[in-house]
Amino acid sequence: MRWFHLAVIVIFAAATLVFAAQNFETVTISFFRMNLSLPLALQTLVVYLVGAATGGSLFALLRRSYAGSRRSVE
């Protein structure tokens, strides 16, 4: 099962890189009256990395919380 998960991650990462390589237009992001103009490829890469970091952190937090709750019951 580990190889399946690794394959899915590699496929999504490759698709993200292909998308980023094909989209070099500059786009503007507006957030709370702040505007940021960057190439779409760079924005895609940053969002992917932030999502991977926060998703991994959330998964680790949930796993640790579940393990801690099972220890206190036993």
N, C-alpha and C positions, 0 to 999 in steps of 0.2 A: 504494500500500500504506500510505503514511503516513496517508491519510484514513481508511482502515479502522481502523487502530490508534487514531487519535484518536476515532473514533466509538465504539469499544469502551470506551475510557476514559470518555467522556462518559456512555454508557449505565450503566456501573457506578457512576459518581459520582452520577448522577441517582437510580438505584435505592437507593443508600445514603442519600441525602438524604430520599427519600420514606419509607423505612423509619424513619429517625430522627424524621421529623416525625410519624409515626403512633404512636410508642412513647415516651411520656413517663413511664411508670411508673418508680418508683425500684427499683433492683435492687442487690444487694450482691455484691461480688466479694471472694473470699477468696484470699489469696496469701501463703504463708509466715506464717501466723497473723496477717496484717494484713487488716482488713476495710475496704472502701471502699463507701459507699452513694452512688450517683449516678444521675441519670436514664439510662435505657437509651439515649436519643438521644445524650446527651453521650458515653457510653462507646463507642457505635458510631462516632461521629465521630472520637474520639481514636484508636481502634484502626485506623480506615481511614487516617488521616493518618500514624500511625507505620508502618503497613504500606507506604504509598506511599513514605515517606522511606527506609526500610530496603531496600525492593525496588529503588528507583532507585539507591541507593548500591551495592548488591550488583551490579547490572547494570553500573554505571560501573566498578567494581573489576574485574569479569571482562573487560570490554572492554579496559581499560587493560593488564591482565595478558596478554591474548591478543596485543595489539598489541606489547607489550614482548618477548614470546617470539618473535614473528615477526621483529622487528628484529635480535635477537641471532643468529638463524640466518642471515639474509641477510648 
